[in-house]
Each structure stands twice: as structure tokens, then as C-alpha cells.
């Protein structure tokens, strides 16, 4: 179906999406008029002539109209314009920008200029009609864009809210909803200065040019941003400073639209007049604080009261620490001045700084110690009522696992007494499951939560989107992006750490080492953000738990519990206590009876910070254990043991186990694993043994059909000090030349025969038979009948 674009210069778009041009602009102008005025009812041909050809004779006007209608039928179809007596009507086959569900132009300039330059293609009456339609278009756009903002907000699509608001502001620069949404976008990017500048300009224009009163919401948002009451979203400062551009002003919040939508639904429910409580739980770094901060920012940017308090670990043993912080935030709101003096006096029991803000408040009344918490809770309720001024209020507590006992009691009382008020009480808790805190504070002890939102890990596509957002102004290889998504395991905070690490020490970063297939290097330098985050989780660990953590870091894999107890020589029960200690802190996870780190960055961090001697000891201990328990065909344990011997500085043992494991690995179809270990031990091989390792490496490469690399890996034929090249090496060389077609036919045949002769000298029937088989294949391929008979006779 054809579509008539009304915004910007009008034009007709065909079913294939391409513009359909008219011979004259007047014919297009006539189509626009018919599309808007002659679809529901016919329009007389005489009125059309007066609108478009007012200065010509009736005869010429009728002729010009007939030609224009014929041109329209040629574009839309012969039945598109019908004739009823002396009237014409447009029927079917066309949609316009004003139809329900029609797409808008992407360019905001087009939305602000409907029917551009169309008025000059007709009479003054037509120009007057164009002006009226333009206003109709702008009104329609404003209504639909406002509806789109509300829909996007309800769906949690913050980016779409900002995009639509930008379009709305372009056509209606005095729209308060659009101004607030764009100011919110500035705040999301960490640019409070930009938000202040926009809102000041908006208010100035409203006062000076339009002579209208400034809406209270806009003035309230500006005042709160200027006073620093609105939390500014953005990337962690330590991460941002590590990047070569201003990351803190980039919006990298992805993958939480569904969660934001749920919070918006709760906010809508609250505005009906009742208390709603919601707990947001999830592992460390999963994005709880970012989510709650962003939601609080969106509420504040709409001119509504929202108070976000972060519970601090150091405040767990300080009475009223969290409540005092909440009281300070409430006191900074200008609306708090409407609170009665006695309530402010009661609140000053836990927040003495109130007296510096409100100098005239009286002293609190004498009261027994056991009733102090109730009086403080009542005072907070009155302050909240004053700042809310009859509207809805958001109170958000981040990391309630750090709530001190006194604050926990007061929050519990607040939730009970705010039941009939329009308040949304949000909280986040660092947990291993719904409502279960890692720190020993159960969420149910604080409030009886009506709703719970458990944040899970993000999928790889979302993590990759986040990486690209963090590195948009600095190109990052796709392989690096994919590896970051893999290592972070869906954790946004770990993703930020990996990006920071990559930017700090690109080639020596954890991601670069993983791409090269290397284990963790003791020379790796983890970023400060990672150091601080993980160090907090280790604080206060028992010695047994610390030893277990070091063992798992060195092992680089999950280990069965009985193997851990054997390696650490733990008494019965001690290992379980240490394991549970690590599980409770969410450092490790258990699966199918094994214990391992929750994520690779944490394991690499522990490996890096442990002492050199301890690291060497654990490598040697694990290597001996693997060697002692490996069966003859168990190449995996042998190869793993070789790498541990190597990192323990036991090079002879590393080479011996590598050779044994690599030979078995190639035989059992695992040449890539053999290649990795052989390349690792090769630089540490003594001169006499390196040739054996090179031959095994060439065999592993040949098994992967990498024949040219296989030839390059073999020792130089002149390096055998006068003795003949071993049959094993000759056999690999011959096979590589034959299978890879890397030489002419005669040279390949000559090499195969030489390999057969050396195999016979060494009485290696297996290699000799392999050579005869290759020679037979060449003889059949090249129809060497004599050679076929010789081979058949020799191999019998």
C-alpha cells in the first residue's frame, strides 16, 4: 500500500518503500488535499478548481483537474479516485502520517515542519487550509508522542523515552514532559551541568517569551539537581578514569528493561494511594544498585520526591547510621521545612545536624530509651508527609544487608505505619537466592515484602552490547568482545572490570591471556576496582578457607571435595566448614560434588595476589597428585600435571609428563590439547629432549591437518649431528608432504621411501606399514603399476 508522508516536504512512498514522484508539485498538493478531506466524503470538482486553479478559465481548470486526477490514478490505481456527479472522492490504497499507527519520520526536524512549502501551490484559500492542517499535524504529533513517552516509560524502555522526548521537544520546545525527560537523559549520562542548563533555559523561555507560569515540577527538579539531591548515573569512577575518553557520560545501561517496567508498574500502583514494598535481590555486581539508582533518577526527573540511601558496611555496628542518612536527605528537601518543630526535634536525636539546618527547633522531650526508636520513626513519617505534600514518594535503601539493628527496627515500623500512604519502599540485598543475604541479615527481618525482584545474569548479547557501549569511541576487536562476555558470565560489574583491565594493559590483560589460551600469569595486574571488590569478600576468612581458596585458584578448575581434603590434608569436618564459609560469601559455587570459583576474574585475582612460594607449592602438590592417580591412557591428567610442574619450576618432570600425555592425546583424538601443552613446555626443554618434543608437536599439528605448520615444527634435518633422522620424524615429514601436496610427486615418493627404510632399520613395523600405505595410494593415483606390485609384495 502507498503511504503519503506529510512531515517535511510531502511525498508519496510506494509499496516497495521508494518515493513515487509526480510530474508537478500541484498534482502532489491535490493528492494531499484529497487524502485529508475527500476520503470520508466527496469534494466537488468546482471547489477543487477554485483551490488549485483560481486564475484560469473554467474550461482550462476542468482540464487541469482531469489531468491531475489521471496522474493520481496512475500512481494509486484506476479505482483510487471515484467520480460521483460533479464530485470526486479518494477511496482506499493509501495511508497518511495522521492515520492510526502510521510511522513518524525519524528526523525531528521533519516532525516540526509538516507540509513544508506546500501552501504556495494553490490559491490563498488553499494556503489557509495548509496552515490549519499544519496545526492539526503538530497537535496530533504532540498527543501521539506524549502517549509514546508514557508507553515507553511503562515498558521500562528508558532509551526510547529519551528518543521520543527529543522528537517531542523539537516540535514543542515548551513541553514540560519532554524537557524533564531530556534532563533525565543528561542525568543518566552523568551530566548534571547539562541538565541544569536545559532546565534553566526552559524556565527562562516560559517566563520571558510565553509569559506563562513555570510548572512546579520543572522548578522542583531544577532546584533538586542544583542542590545535588538527584543521584547521577554513570560508570564506576575507577573504571571511567581508566578509559581514554569520558565513559562516565555514556549510557551503558542495558538488559534491564523488564525490571524497570516492573518498577514502573509498582510506581503506578503506589500513586493509587497505598504502600507498596519491593525487594531487589541478586549477587554482587549484578546491577542492583545501578537499577535502583536509575529508577530513583527517573522519578526525581519527573519532579516527584525520591530518596535513595546506601547502607554502608562500616555502618553495620553504628546505631541509627542508615536512618541518620535518610533523615539528612529528607532535611535537604525544601518541603521538609513544613514539618512541625517537635517532629524535627525528635529526628535530631539521631541526626544532630538537623539543628544546623533548622536553628529554631526545640529540644526533644525526655523519653525512656526503649521508646526512642518509635519516636524517631514517628518523626520520619511526619517529615515524609511534609515533603510528599499529598503525592507519592519513593524511599529506596541500597544494600540492606548492612542495616544496623536500630535502623532495621525503625524501617520495620515505617513500613507498618505507612500502609495507607502512597509510598514505594524499595530495597536491594546482596544474596545467593531470593531474600537470602550473604551477610547474615534476612530480608524478612526488615519488612514483609509484597514484591520481590531477583536479578539474574545477562545473556551474552546484552554483555556484548554493554562492552561496545563502554568502548564505542575506541575500537575493540570482536574476538575480545566475545571473550569479555564469556569471562564475565553475565555480570555487568565484572564486565566493567574486564574493559578497564583491557584498556590499562591490553596485551597483558586477563582477556588477552585467555585469548592466547594461557593460564593466569603472576605478572598480571588486576585493576583497582577488581582489587577492592574482591578484597572485601575475603576479609575475615579462616585459614582453612583461605588455603582452600588458594588451591582452587591454582587448580584452575572445579575439584571434588574429597580431592580437596586429600590435597590439603584436612581433618574430617574441617573441609566442609571452610567450603560453607566460601559458599556463604558467594566466592565459590558447588556443582555435582565439586567446588569451584563463581567466575574466572575472581579466580585470576586470587591467583595473582597469593604469595609466590605458596603458589609454587600448590602447583607442585597438584601435579604430584595428578601424576600419582593418572592411568596409562589418562592423557588429560598427564597434560594437566605437566602444566602444573612447569609453573612449579619442575621442568624435567613437566617435559616427561607432557611427552607421555601428548602421545596418548594424539592417539585418542585430542591433538589440540597436546599442542597447547607441548608449546608451553618447549621453551623449557633441555637441548637433547627438545627434538622429541618438536616431533610430538609436529605430529599433533599433522593430526589437525595443519601440514605446513607440522613441517615447520619438525627439527632441522641437519640438527641430528651426523646420525639419521628418526623414523618417527621422517614419517611425519612424508605424511605432511603427501597429505598436504606440498611438493612434487617424485619428491614426495622419495621421502616416503626414505621413511620406510628408516622404519625398517629401527624395526618399527607400524611406521613402515604406514609408509607402504602412503606409497600405495600414490602408486594408484599415478598408475605406477610396477610400484603397486612392489608395495604389495613388500607389505605382505
C-alpha positions in Angstrom: 0.0 0.0 0.0 1.1 3.5 -0.8 1.9 5.9 2.1 1.7 9.7 1.9 4.4 11.4 4.0 3.1 14.7 5.4 6.0 15.7 7.6 8.8 17.7 5.9 8.4 18.1 2.2 5.3 15.9 1.3 6.0 12.9 -0.9 4.4 9.6 -1.9 6.1 6.4 -0.9 5.3 3.2 -2.9 4.7 -0.3 -1.5 8.4 -1.0 -2.1 9.4 1.8 0.2 10.7 4.0 -2.6 9.5 7.6 -3.4 6.9 7.8 -6.2 7.4 11.2 -7.9 4.7 13.3 -9.6 5.3 15.4 -12.7 4.2 18.6 -10.9 4.1 19.7 -7.3 0.4 20.8 -7.8 -0.6 17.2 -8.5 1.0 16.2 -5.2 -0.7 19.1 -3.5 -4.1 17.9 -4.8 -3.3 14.3 -3.6 -2.6 15.7 -0.1 -5.9 17.6 -0.1 -7.9 14.6 -1.2 -6.2 12.3 1.3 -7.2 14.6 4.2 -10.6 15.9 3.0 -12.0 13.5 0.4 -11.7 10.0 1.9 -14.8 10.2 4.2 -16.9 12.3 1.8 -16.7 13.5 -1.8 -15.5 17.0 -2.7 -17.0 19.0 -5.5 -14.8 19.4 -8.6 -15.6 23.1 -8.7 -14.2 23.7 -5.2 -11.0 21.8 -6.2 -10.6 24.1 -9.3 -11.1 27.2 -7.1 -8.4 25.9 -4.7 -5.8 25.0 -7.2 -6.5 26.8 -10.5 -8.4 30.0 -9.4 -7.0 32.3 -12.1 -7.8 30.2 -15.2 -11.0 29.8 -17.1 -13.4 27.1 -16.1 -12.6 25.0 -19.2 -8.9 25.1 -18.6 -9.4 24.4 -14.9 -11.5 21.3 -15.5 -8.8 20.1 -18.0 -6.0 20.6 -15.4 -8.0 18.9 -12.7 -8.7 15.9 -15.0 -5.0 15.6 -15.8 -4.1 15.8 -12.1 -6.7 13.1 -11.2 -5.5 10.9 -14.1 -1.9 11.2 -12.7 -3.1 10.2 -9.2 -4.9 7.2 -10.6 -1.8 6.2 -12.5 0.1 6.1 -9.2 -2.5 4.6 -6.9 -4.7 2.6 -9.3 -7.5 3.2 -11.7 -10.1 2.9 -8.9 -8.3 5.1 -6.4 -10.4 8.3 -7.3 -14.1 7.8 -7.9 -16.5 10.3 -9.5 -20.0 10.9 -8.2 -21.7 13.5 -10.3 -19.6 16.7 -10.1 -17.7 15.4 -7.0 -14.5 13.4 -6.5 -13.6 11.0 -3.7 -10.4 9.2 -2.8 -11.0 5.6 -1.8 -8.5 3.0 -0.3 -5.0 2.3 -1.4 -3.3 5.0 0.7 -2.3 5.8 4.3 -1.0 9.0 5.7 1.1 10.1 8.7 -2.1 11.1 10.5 -3.6 7.6 10.4 -3.6 5.4 13.5 -0.4 3.5 13.9 1.4 5.2 11.0 5.2 5.6 11.4 6.7 9.0 12.0 9.7 10.4 10.3 12.9 9.7 12.2 14.3 13.2 11.8 12.8 15.5 14.5 13.1 18.5 12.0 10.5 16.8 9.8 8.1 16.4 12.7 8.3 20.1 13.3 7.6 21.1 9.7 4.6 19.4 8.3 3.5 20.1 4.7 6.7 22.1 4.1 6.4 24.5 1.1 3.0 23.1 0.1 1.0 26.3 0.6 2.4 28.0 -2.5 0.9 25.5 -5.0 -2.6 26.8 -4.8 -4.9 29.7 -4.1 -4.8 31.8 -0.9 -7.7 29.6 0.4 -5.6 26.6 -0.1 -2.7 28.2 1.7 -5.1 28.9 4.6 -6.1 25.3 4.6 -2.5 24.2 4.7 -1.9 26.3 7.8 -4.8 24.7 9.5 -3.6 21.2 8.6 -0.2 22.0 9.8 -1.5 22.9 13.2 -3.6 19.7 13.2 -0.5 17.7 12.3 1.5 19.3 15.2 -1.3 18.6 17.6 -1.6 15.0 16.5 2.1 14.5 16.8 2.2 16.0 20.3 -0.6 13.8 21.5 0.9 10.6 20.0 4.4 11.4 21.1 3.2 12.0 24.7 1.4 8.7 24.6 4.6 7.1 23.2 6.6 8.5 26.2 4.1 7.0 28.7 4.1 3.7 26.9 7.9 3.5 26.7 8.1 4.5 30.4 5.7 1.8 31.4 7.7 -0.8 29.4 10.9 0.2 31.1 12.5 1.4 27.7 14.3 4.4 29.1 16.3 4.9 25.9 13.1 5.1 23.9 11.6 7.5 26.4 14.6 9.9 25.7 14.4 9.3 21.9 10.7 10.2 21.7 11.1 13.1 24.2 13.8 14.6 21.9 11.3 14.4 18.9 8.6 16.0 21.0 10.8 18.8 22.2 11.8 19.6 18.6 8.3 20.4 17.7 7.1 21.7 21.0 10.0 23.4 22.9 7.8 24.4 25.8 6.6 20.9 26.5 7.4 20.2 30.2 7.2 16.4 29.9 9.8 16.5 27.1 12.1 18.9 28.9 12.1 16.8 32.0 12.8 13.6 30.1 15.7 15.2 28.2 17.1 16.5 31.6 16.7 12.9 32.8 18.8 11.8 29.9 21.6 14.2 30.8 21.5 12.9 34.4 21.7 9.3 33.1 24.9 10.2 31.3 26.3 11.8 34.4 26.0 15.3 33.1 24.2 17.3 35.8 25.6 20.5 34.3 23.8 19.8 31.0 20.5 19.1 32.9 20.7 22.4 34.8 21.4 24.4 31.6 18.5 22.8 29.8 16.0 23.4 32.6 17.1 27.0 33.2 16.7 27.8 29.5 13.3 26.1 29.6 12.1 28.2 32.5 13.5 31.4 31.1 11.7 30.9 27.8 8.5 30.1 29.6 8.7 33.4 31.6 10.1 35.8 29.1 8.7 34.7 25.8 5.4 33.0 26.6 4.6 34.8 29.8 3.4 31.7 31.4 3.9 30.4 35.0 6.7 27.8 35.4 5.3 24.4 36.4 6.1 23.4 39.9 7.6 20.1 38.7 10.2 21.7 36.5 11.2 24.2 39.1 11.4 21.4 41.7 13.6 19.2 39.5 16.0 22.2 38.8 16.3 23.0 42.5 17.0 19.4 43.4 19.6 18.9 40.7 21.3 22.2 41.7 21.4 21.1 45.3 22.8 17.7 44.4 19.7 15.8 45.5 19.4 13.8 42.3 21.7 10.7 42.0 23.7 11.0 38.8 24.0 7.7 37.0 27.1 6.5 35.2 30.0 4.1 35.1 32.1 3.4 38.2 34.6 6.3 38.6 37.6 3.9 38.9 36.5 2.3 35.6 35.9 5.6 33.9 39.3 7.1 34.7 41.0 4.1 33.2 39.5 4.7 29.8 40.9 7.2 27.2 37.6 9.1 26.9 34.7 10.2 29.1 32.9 7.0 29.8 31.0 8.4 32.7 28.9 10.4 30.3 28.0 7.3 28.2 24.8 5.4 28.8 25.7 1.7 29.1 22.7 0.6 31.0 21.4 -2.4 29.0 19.4 -5.5 29.5 17.1 -4.4 32.4 14.0 -3.1 30.5 11.8 -5.8 32.1 12.9 -4.9 35.6 12.4 -1.2 35.0 9.0 -1.9 33.6 8.0 -3.8 36.8 9.2 -0.9 39.0 7.2 1.5 36.8 4.1 -0.7 37.3 4.7 -0.7 41.1 5.1 3.1 41.0 1.7 3.4 39.1 0.1 1.2 41.8 1.6 3.4 44.6 0.0 6.5 43.1 -3.4 5.0 43.7 -2.8 5.6 47.4 -1.3 2.6 49.1 2.2 1.5 50.4 4.0 -1.0 48.1 7.2 -2.7 49.2 9.6 -4.4 46.9 12.9 -6.2 47.5 15.6 -6.4 44.7 18.0 -9.3 45.3 21.0 -10.6 43.4 24.7 -11.4 43.5 27.4 -8.8 43.9 27.9 -6.7 40.8 24.7 -8.0 39.1 23.3 -4.4 38.7 21.1 -3.9 41.8 22.5 -0.5 42.7 22.5 0.7 39.1 18.9 -0.4 38.7 17.6 1.3 41.8 19.7 4.5 41.2 18.3 4.8 37.7 14.8 4.3 38.8 15.2 6.9 41.5 16.7 9.3 39.0 13.7 8.9 36.6 11.3 9.6 39.5 13.2 12.7 40.6 13.5 13.9 37.0 9.7 13.8 36.8 9.5 16.3 39.7 8.5 13.7 42.3 10.1 13.1 45.7 12.6 10.1 45.8 15.2 9.4 48.5 18.0 6.9 47.9 20.2 5.8 50.8 23.1 3.4 50.6 23.7 1.3 53.6 27.5 1.1 54.3 29.4 -1.9 55.6 31.2 0.3 58.1 27.8 1.4 59.5 26.6 -2.1 60.5 27.7 -1.5 64.1 26.8 2.2 64.3 23.3 2.7 65.8 20.9 4.6 63.5 23.5 5.0 60.8 21.1 4.4 57.9 18.2 6.3 59.5 20.5 9.3 60.0 21.5 9.3 56.4 17.8 9.1 55.3 16.9 12.0 57.7 19.7 14.1 56.2 18.4 13.6 52.7 14.9 14.4 53.8 16.1 17.6 55.6 17.7 18.9 52.5 14.4 18.8 50.6 12.8 22.3 50.8 9.4 20.6 51.6 10.8 19.4 54.9 10.5 22.9 56.4 6.8 22.3 56.6 7.3 19.6 59.3 6.2 20.6 62.8 9.2 21.6 65.1 8.6 18.9 67.6 9.0 16.1 65.0 12.2 17.7 63.8 13.4 17.8 67.4 12.7 14.1 67.7 14.6 13.3 64.5 17.5 15.3 65.8 18.1 12.6 68.4 19.8 10.5 65.7 20.7 13.4 63.3 22.2 16.3 65.4 23.0 18.1 62.1 19.3 19.0 61.8 19.8 21.7 64.3 22.2 23.5 62.0 19.6 23.5 59.2 16.6 24.4 61.4 18.0 26.5 64.1 14.7 27.2 65.9 13.7 23.6 66.7 13.2 22.8 70.4 15.0 20.1 72.4 13.4 16.6 72.2 11.2 15.7 75.1 12.6 13.4 77.8 11.7 9.8 77.0 12.7 6.3 78.1 15.4 4.7 76.0 13.1 1.9 74.9 10.7 4.3 73.1 13.4 6.3 71.3 13.1 4.2 68.1 9.3 4.7 68.0 9.6 8.4 68.4 12.2 8.7 65.7 10.0 6.6 63.4 7.0 8.9 64.0 9.2 11.9 63.3 10.3 10.4 60.0 6.7 9.7 59.0 5.8 13.4 59.5 8.8 14.6 57.6 7.9 12.2 54.7 4.3 13.6 54.7 5.6 17.1 54.5 7.9 16.6 51.6 5.3 14.4 49.7 2.7 17.2 50.0 -0.1 14.6 49.4 1.7 12.9 46.5 3.6 9.7 46.0 7.0 9.2 47.5 9.9 6.8 46.7 12.2 5.6 49.6 15.0 3.3 48.4 17.5 1.5 50.6 20.6 0.1 48.8 22.4 -3.0 50.4 20.1 -3.6 53.4 22.4 -6.5 54.4 24.4 -3.7 56.1 21.5 -2.3 58.1 22.3 -1.6 61.7 19.9 -3.1 64.2 18.4 0.2 65.3 17.8 1.3 61.7 16.3 -2.1 60.9 13.7 -1.6 63.7 12.8 1.9 62.5 12.4 0.8 58.9 10.1 -2.0 60.1 8.0 0.5 62.0 7.9 2.8 59.0 6.6 0.0 56.8 3.8 -0.7 59.2 2.7 2.9 59.7 2.9 3.9 56.0 0.4 1.3 54.9 -2.2 3.8 53.9 0.1 6.3 52.2 1.2 6.4 48.6 4.8 5.3 49.2 7.0 2.9 47.3 9.6 1.3 49.6 12.4 -0.3 47.6 15.5 -2.2 48.9 18.3 -4.2 47.5 20.1 -7.1 49.1 23.2 -8.9 48.1 22.1 -12.5 48.1 22.6 -16.1 46.9 18.9 -16.5 46.4 15.5 -14.8 46.9 15.6 -12.9 50.2 18.8 -14.7 51.4 21.6 -12.3 52.3 25.2 -13.3 52.0 25.9 -11.2 55.2 23.5 -12.9 57.6 20.7 -10.3 57.5 17.5 -12.0 56.2 15.3 -9.6 54.3 12.2 -10.8 56.1 13.6 -9.5 59.3 13.3 -5.9 57.9 10.0 -5.7 56.1 7.3 -8.2 55.0 8.0 -7.6 51.3 5.0 -7.6 49.0 7.0 -8.0 45.8 10.4 -9.4 45.0 12.6 -8.9 42.0 15.5 -11.2 41.7 18.2 -10.0 39.2 19.9 -12.8 37.2 22.9 -12.7 34.9 22.6 -11.1 31.5 22.9 -13.1 28.3 26.0 -12.8 26.1 24.3 -10.5 23.6 23.5 -7.9 26.3 27.0 -8.1 27.7 28.5 -7.6 24.3 26.2 -4.6 23.8 27.5 -3.3 27.1 31.1 -3.8 26.1 30.5 -1.9 22.8 28.9 0.9 24.8 31.9 1.2 27.1 34.3 1.1 24.2 32.3 2.9 21.5 34.9 5.6 20.9 37.8 3.2 20.9 37.7 0.2 18.5 37.7 -3.2 20.2 38.2 -6.4 18.2 35.1 -8.7 18.0 37.1 -11.6 19.5 37.9 -9.5 22.6 34.3 -8.5 22.9 33.2 -12.1 22.8 35.8 -13.2 25.3 34.8 -10.5 27.7 31.2 -11.7 27.5 32.4 -15.2 28.2 34.6 -14.4 31.2 32.1 -12.0 32.9 29.4 -14.7 32.9 26.7 -12.2 32.5 27.8 -10.0 35.4 27.8 -6.2 34.4 30.3 -5.2 37.1 32.8 -7.9 36.1 32.3 -6.7 32.5 33.3 -3.1 33.5 36.4 -4.5 35.3 37.5 -6.5 32.2 37.1 -3.5 30.0 39.2 -1.4 32.4 41.8 -4.2 32.5 41.9 -4.3 28.7 42.4 -0.6 28.4 45.1 -0.5 31.1 47.3 -3.3 29.9 45.8 -4.6 26.6 48.4 -7.3 25.7 48.9 -8.4 29.3 45.2 -8.2 30.3 43.2 -11.2 31.5 41.2 -11.2 28.3 44.4 -11.3 26.2 45.8 -14.2 28.1 42.5 -16.1 27.8 42.5 -15.5 24.0 46.1 -16.9 23.8 45.0 -20.0 25.7 47.4 -19.2 28.5 46.8 -19.7 32.2 46.8 -16.8 34.7 50.2 -15.0 34.9 51.6 -13.9 38.2 52.7 -10.8 36.5 49.1 -9.7 35.6 48.0 -6.5 37.4 44.3 -6.6 38.2 42.5 -3.1 38.1 41.8 -1.3 41.3 38.1 -1.9 41.0 38.6 -5.6 41.0 41.1 -5.5 43.8 38.7 -3.5 46.1 35.6 -5.6 45.2 37.2 -9.0 45.8 39.3 -8.0 48.8 36.1 -7.1 50.7 34.8 -10.6 50.2 38.0 -12.1 51.6 38.1 -10.1 54.7 38.0 -12.3 57.9 38.3 -15.6 56.1 39.6 -18.5 58.3 43.0 -20.0 57.5 41.4 -23.3 56.2 39.1 -21.3 53.9 42.0 -19.2 52.6 44.1 -22.3 51.9 41.1 -23.9 50.0 40.7 -20.7 48.0 44.3 -20.7 47.0 44.2 -24.3 46.0 41.1 -23.7 43.8 42.8 -20.7 42.2 45.9 -22.7 41.3 43.9 -25.7 40.0 42.0 -23.5 37.5 39.1 -26.0 37.6 36.4 -27.3 39.9 37.7 -30.0 42.3 35.8 -32.8 44.1 35.6 -32.2 47.8 37.4 -35.5 48.7 40.3 -34.5 46.4 40.5 -31.0 48.1 40.6 -32.6 51.6 43.4 -35.0 50.4 45.5 -32.2 48.8 45.1 -30.0 51.9 45.3 -32.9 54.4 42.2 -31.6 56.3 40.7 -33.3 59.2 37.1 -34.7 58.8 34.6 -31.8 59.0 37.1 -29.0 58.6 36.8 -29.0 54.8 33.1 -28.8 55.0 33.2 -25.8 57.3 35.7 -24.0 55.1 33.7 -24.8 51.9 30.5 -23.5 53.5 32.3 -20.3 54.6 33.3 -19.7 50.9 29.8 -20.6 49.6 28.1 -18.2 52.1 30.3 -15.3 50.8 29.4 -16.2 47.2 33.1 -16.7 46.3 32.7 -20.3 45.1 29.9 -22.5 44.0 29.2 -26.2 44.3 28.1 -28.4 41.4 27.8 -32.2 41.3 30.0 -32.6 44.4 32.8 -30.3 43.1 33.9 -26.9 44.3 35.0 -24.0 42.0 35.1 -20.3 41.6 32.0 -18.5 40.5 33.8 -16.5 37.8 37.2 -16.5 36.1 38.2 -12.9 37.0 37.9 -13.7 40.7 39.9 -16.9 40.4 42.6 -15.0 38.4 42.6 -12.3 41.1 43.2 -14.8 43.9 46.0 -16.5 41.9 47.7 -13.1 41.4 47.6 -11.8 45.0 48.7 -15.0 46.7 52.4 -15.4 47.7 54.9 -16.8 45.1 56.1 -19.6 47.4 52.5 -20.7 48.2 51.6 -20.6 44.5 54.7 -22.8 43.7 53.8 -25.2 46.5 50.2 -25.7 45.3 51.3 -26.2 41.7 53.8 -29.0 42.7 51.2 -30.6 45.1 48.5 -30.7 42.4 51.0 -32.0 39.8 52.2 -34.9 42.0 48.6 -35.8 42.9 47.6 -35.9 39.2 50.7 -37.9 38.3 50.1 -40.4 41.1 46.5 -41.0 40.2 46.7 -40.9 36.4 46.2 -44.2 34.5 48.3 -45.1 31.5 45.7 -43.9 29.0 44.5 -40.9 31.0 46.2 -38.2 28.9 44.1 -35.4 30.4 45.5 -35.7 33.9 49.0 -36.1 32.5 48.8 -32.9 30.4 47.3 -31.0 33.3 50.1 -32.3 35.6 52.7 -31.1 33.1 51.4 -27.6 33.2 51.5 -27.6 37.0 55.0 -29.0 37.0 56.0 -26.2 34.7 54.6 -23.5 36.9 56.2 -25.1 39.9 59.6 -24.8 38.2 60.0 -28.6 37.9 60.9 -28.5 34.2 62.2 -32.1 33.8 59.0 -33.6 35.3 57.0 -31.2 33.1 58.6 -32.3 29.9 58.4 -36.0 30.8 54.7 -35.9 31.6 54.0 -33.7 28.6 55.6 -36.2 26.2 53.7 -39.1 27.7 50.4 -37.3 27.8 50.7 -35.7 24.3 51.5 -39.1 22.7 48.3 -40.6 24.3 46.3 -37.5 23.5 47.1 -37.7 19.7 46.3 -41.4 19.7 42.9 -40.7 21.3 41.9 -37.9 19.1 42.8 -34.9 21.2 45.7 -33.3 19.3 44.8 -29.7 20.1 45.2 -30.3 23.9 48.6 -31.9 23.1 49.6 -29.0 21.0 48.8 -26.5 23.8 50.9 -28.3 26.4 53.8 -29.1 24.1 54.1 -25.4 23.1 54.1 -24.5 26.8 57.0 -26.8 27.8 59.1 -26.5 24.6 61.0 -23.3 25.7 62.0 -25.1 29.0 63.3 -28.3 27.3 67.0 -29.2 27.5 68.7 -29.4 24.1 68.7 -33.2 24.0 65.0 -33.6 24.7 63.7 -30.6 22.7 63.8 -32.7 19.5 61.5 -35.3 20.9 59.0 -32.6 21.9 59.3 -30.9 18.5 58.5 -34.3 16.8 55.4 -34.8 19.1 54.3 -31.2 18.4 54.6 -31.8 14.6 52.6 -35.0 15.0 49.8 -33.1 16.9 49.7 -30.4 14.1 49.6 -33.0 11.4 46.7 -34.7 13.1 44.8 -31.4 12.8 45.7 -31.4 9.0 47.9 -28.3 9.6 50.6 -29.9 7.4 52.7 -26.8 6.6 52.9 -25.9 10.3 53.8 -29.5 11.0 56.8 -29.4 8.7 57.9 -26.1 10.3 57.7 -27.6 13.8 60.0 -30.5 13.0 63.7 -30.3 14.0 66.1 -29.2 11.2 67.4 -32.4 9.4 71.0 -31.2 10.0 70.5 -31.0 13.7 71.0 -34.7 14.3 74.8 -34.5 14.4 75.5 -36.9 11.6 73.0 -39.6 12.6 70.0 -40.3 10.5 66.7 -38.6 11.2 64.5 -40.8 13.3 61.8 -42.8 11.6 59.1 -41.0 13.6 60.2 -37.6 12.3 60.6 -38.9 8.7 57.1 -40.5 8.8 55.5 -37.2 9.9 57.5 -35.3 7.2 56.4 -37.7 4.5 52.8 -37.7 5.6 52.7 -33.9 5.6 54.2 -33.7 2.1 51.8 -36.3 0.8 48.6 -35.2 2.5 49.2 -31.5 2.1 50.5 -31.8 -1.5 53.5 -29.6 -0.5 56.0 -31.0 -3.0 56.1 -32.6 -6.5 55.2 -36.2 -6.9 58.7 -37.6 -7.2 59.9 -35.7 -4.1 57.0 -37.0 -2.1 57.6 -40.6 -3.2 61.3 -40.3 -2.4 60.5 -39.0 1.1 58.0 -41.8 1.7 60.6 -44.5 0.7 63.2 -42.9 2.9 60.8 -43.0 5.8 60.0 -46.7 5.1 63.7 -47.6 5.0 64.4 -45.9 8.4 61.4 -47.5 9.9 62.7 -50.9 8.8 66.1 -50.1 10.3 64.5 -49.3 13.6 62.3 -52.4 13.3 59.2 -50.1 13.7 56.6 -52.1 11.8 53.8 -49.7 12.4 55.6 -46.8 10.8 56.8 -48.9 8.0 53.2 -50.1 7.3 52.0 -46.5 7.3 54.7 -45.7 4.8 53.7 -48.5 2.5 50.1 -47.5 2.6 51.0 -43.9 1.6 53.2 -45.2 -1.2 50.4 -47.5 -2.4 48.0 -44.6 -2.5 50.4 -42.6 -4.6 51.0 -45.5 -7.0 47.3 -46.0 -7.6 46.8 -42.3 -8.0 49.6 -42.0 -10.6 49.0 -45.5 -12.2 52.5 -46.8 -11.3 51.7 -50.5 -11.9 55.3 -51.7 -11.2 55.4 -49.7 -8.0 52.0 -51.1 -6.9 53.3 -54.7 -7.3 56.5 -53.8 -5.3 54.5 -52.3 -2.5 52.0 -55.2 -2.3 54.9 -57.7 -2.2 56.8 -55.7 0.5 53.8 -55.2 2.7 52.7 -58.9 2.7 
